Amino acid sequence: MSSTAPHPPSEPPSGEAQPAAGRTRRPRLGRYELLVALLLVDACVLGLHLANELSGRGLSQVDLEEEQNLPTWVSTLQLGGAFVLAAVLARLASGRTRLALALFAAIFAFLSLDELALVHEQVIQKATGSVTADPWYWPVFYTPLALALGLATIGVALEGRRVLGSIFHVLVPLALLGTAIGLDVVATQLRGSPFVFGVAVLVEETCELAGGALLVFVLFRMLSARLGGGARQAAPPRRGRPPPEAGRRSKLSASRAPPRAGKHGQTTGRGDANPDPRATWRHRRE
C-alpha cells in the first residue's frame, strides 16, 4: 500500500495581516462612522437652506420653513430609524425594559409619521381654523406625548447606562429633540418678524436633525453591544506556557489519581499524598 504523507497547512501569503486567534474584530460601523455620515447629511441640508436664503431663489424643496421637502424627509428617516432600532431593542429586552423600549419605539413611530404627514398641524387647524390661532393648543397636544416620553426615557436611559456606561448618551439627543419641539411651538408665534422667525426655524431644525442623528447612533451602539458585536475575548496564552487553569487542573488530577501497587505490595506513585518513608527506604535498599 502506498501511504501518502499529509500535506502541510497552506501558509497565508506574505503581506496579509491575519486576525489573532481568540479575538473578535469590533464592527467599525459602531464607532463613529455612522454618526459622522448622519451629521454630514444634516450639514448638507442646512447648507442648502442657507445657500437658498442667501441667493434669494426661494426654492421650496430645501427651505426649512416649508413642509414635505428634503429637510422633512431627512428628519422623517432619522426618526423612523430611531423607531426601528428601539423596536428591535424592545424585542431583545425583557421585563420593564421591554415595556419602556416599546413605548419609546411607539412614540418615535408617531413622531416620524407626524413629521411626514403633518398630523399635529392638521389636528390644530381643524380644531381652531388656523395653525397660529391659539398657542395653547400646542401644549395641550404635546403634553400627553411629553409625559409618555418621559416615562419611557427613564427605562431607556437606565438601559443605556447599563450597556454604554452613562445615561447622558440617551439624554443628550432627547434634550435636543425636546428643544426643537419647544422652538416649534414658539416659532409659530414669531411669524410677524421674518428675521427672528427665520433664526428660530434654523435653530429648531438644527436641534431636530442633530438630535435625531445622535439618537440613531446611540440606539445603534446599544443594539451592537446587546448583540455582543463589541465584546472582547481574552487573548490566548503564549506558546510554551500552559494556562494557569490547566496547570491547576493537572495538579488536582495528579493528587486525586488512584494509588498504584509497588513491587513488594506497598502503595507508591501518583495519588499518594503522604507516602510511607519506611516503604520507600526498603524499596531503594532492595
Secondary structure, 3 states (H helix, E strand, C coil): CCCCCCCCCCCCCCCCCCCCCCCCCCCHHHCCHHHHHHHHHHHHHHHHHHHHHHHCCCCCCCCCCCCCCHHHHHHHHHHHHHHHHHHHHHHHCCHHHHHHHHHHHHHHHHHHHHHHHCHHHHHHHHHHCCCCCCCCHHHHHHHHHHHHHHHHHHHHHHHHHHHHCCCHHHHHHHHHHHHHHHHHHHHCCCCCCHHHHHHHHHHHHHHHHHHHHHHHHHHHHHHHHHCCCCCCCCCCCCCCCCCHHHHHHHHHHHHCCCCEECCCCCEECCCCCCCCHHHHHHHHHC
